Amino acid sequence: MIITDITAKIFSQEFLKPLVVALGAIKSSDTVIVKIETDAGIVGYGEGSSAPFISGESADIILSAVGILKTGLIGEDPLDIAGIHATMDRLLVRNGAAKAAIDLAVYDIIGKHESLPLYKLLGGADGFVETDITIMVDSPERMAEEALKCVADGFKQLKIKAGVSCEDDIQAIRQIRSAVGPGVGLKVDANQGWTAEQALKVIESIKDCAVGAIEQPVPWWDFEGLSYISSHSDIDIMADESCFNRHDAARIVKEKAADMINIKLMKCGGLFRAIQINEIAESHGLRCMVGCMAETRIGIAAAAAVAKATSNVVYADLDGFLYFTEDKKNTGGFTFEAPFIKLSANPGHGVEVDF
């Protein structure tokens, strides 16, 4: 079997309301859907979600990068996933979202070829994945109210956005814990918004709030600060923007910069590289979370399959699809009843795409 054609289109998504994080207010997001055709008649679909403020990739950049990757992939065997990535890495450095779009489409083809849903292809036993939901930056009082609503909707894990004001962050975390009680899991994501000193101040002030992890407290480049916080914190520190690829994961291990890693397909280049990052983390005692950008059903279904396939992934942060009105042209992949994503048993990622 060989790849005969690769096409891609940009799809725009307006959020139901602005997503407010330390990096700013986000009102919309574009994603690129990729279609890969083969001489065997098997077609695969993938997705590259844009997040210029994190990855540097706009939808136009992803679309252009897919065009470059296409030049080397026509005629390649889609069942040779290692070879596909070797070709992509030879053609382009970084461009994780563009490579993820290709990777997801190739895995869709492999799943269909093997007549297996993606989560079973990767080694998962069943298709149920529990996701958290995110509490965006607002006043502490409104964040506590939103947390209560989310718990009433069925969510048992909350991710609290922070990083704008240390004092407000502390108050929001404390008020949320008081509102939801002890039975709800909490994580805090500062989105690079603190200094090391500020992070330790917050950590000291919330040490009685049973927070499970602090995500990316300092800028992505501040590995020294990340290591310092990790060595002085009783709460697990999770690297997100500091870990885009397996080389970053190795550096985090070497410098003892974090206790956990947030793996996102759009950062690392898809499922193949996500699995490698998890293996590096697991072999050195670091646990992982699988996260997402503002992805459609394609990206969410693929990420959930990774979360399901390894016991070292202890958290799933896959709520991105809840923040915009879904395009009804793309269906399947999973059903959702808070807090569980139930993955489709259909081959590949199971999403039916009207391209």
Buried (B, 14 or more C-beta within 10 A) or exposed (E): BEBEEBEBEBBEBEBEEEBBBBBEEBEEBBBBBBBBBBEEEBBBBBBBBBBEEBBEBBBEBBBBBBEBBBEBBEEBEBBBBEEBBEBBBEBBEBBBBBBBBBBBBBBBBBBBBEEBBBBBBBEBEEBBBBBBBBBBBBEBEBBBBBBBEBBEEEBBBBBBBBBBBBEBBBBBBBBBBEBBEEEBBBBBBBBBBBBBEBBBBBBEBBEEBEBBBBBBBBBBEBBEBBBBBBEEBEBBBBBBBBBBBBEBBBBBBEEBBBBBBBBBBBBBBBBBBBBBBBBBBBEEEBBBBBBBBBBBBBBBBBBBBBBBBBEBBBBBBBBBBBBBEEBEEBBBBBEBEBBBBBBBEBBBBBBEBEE
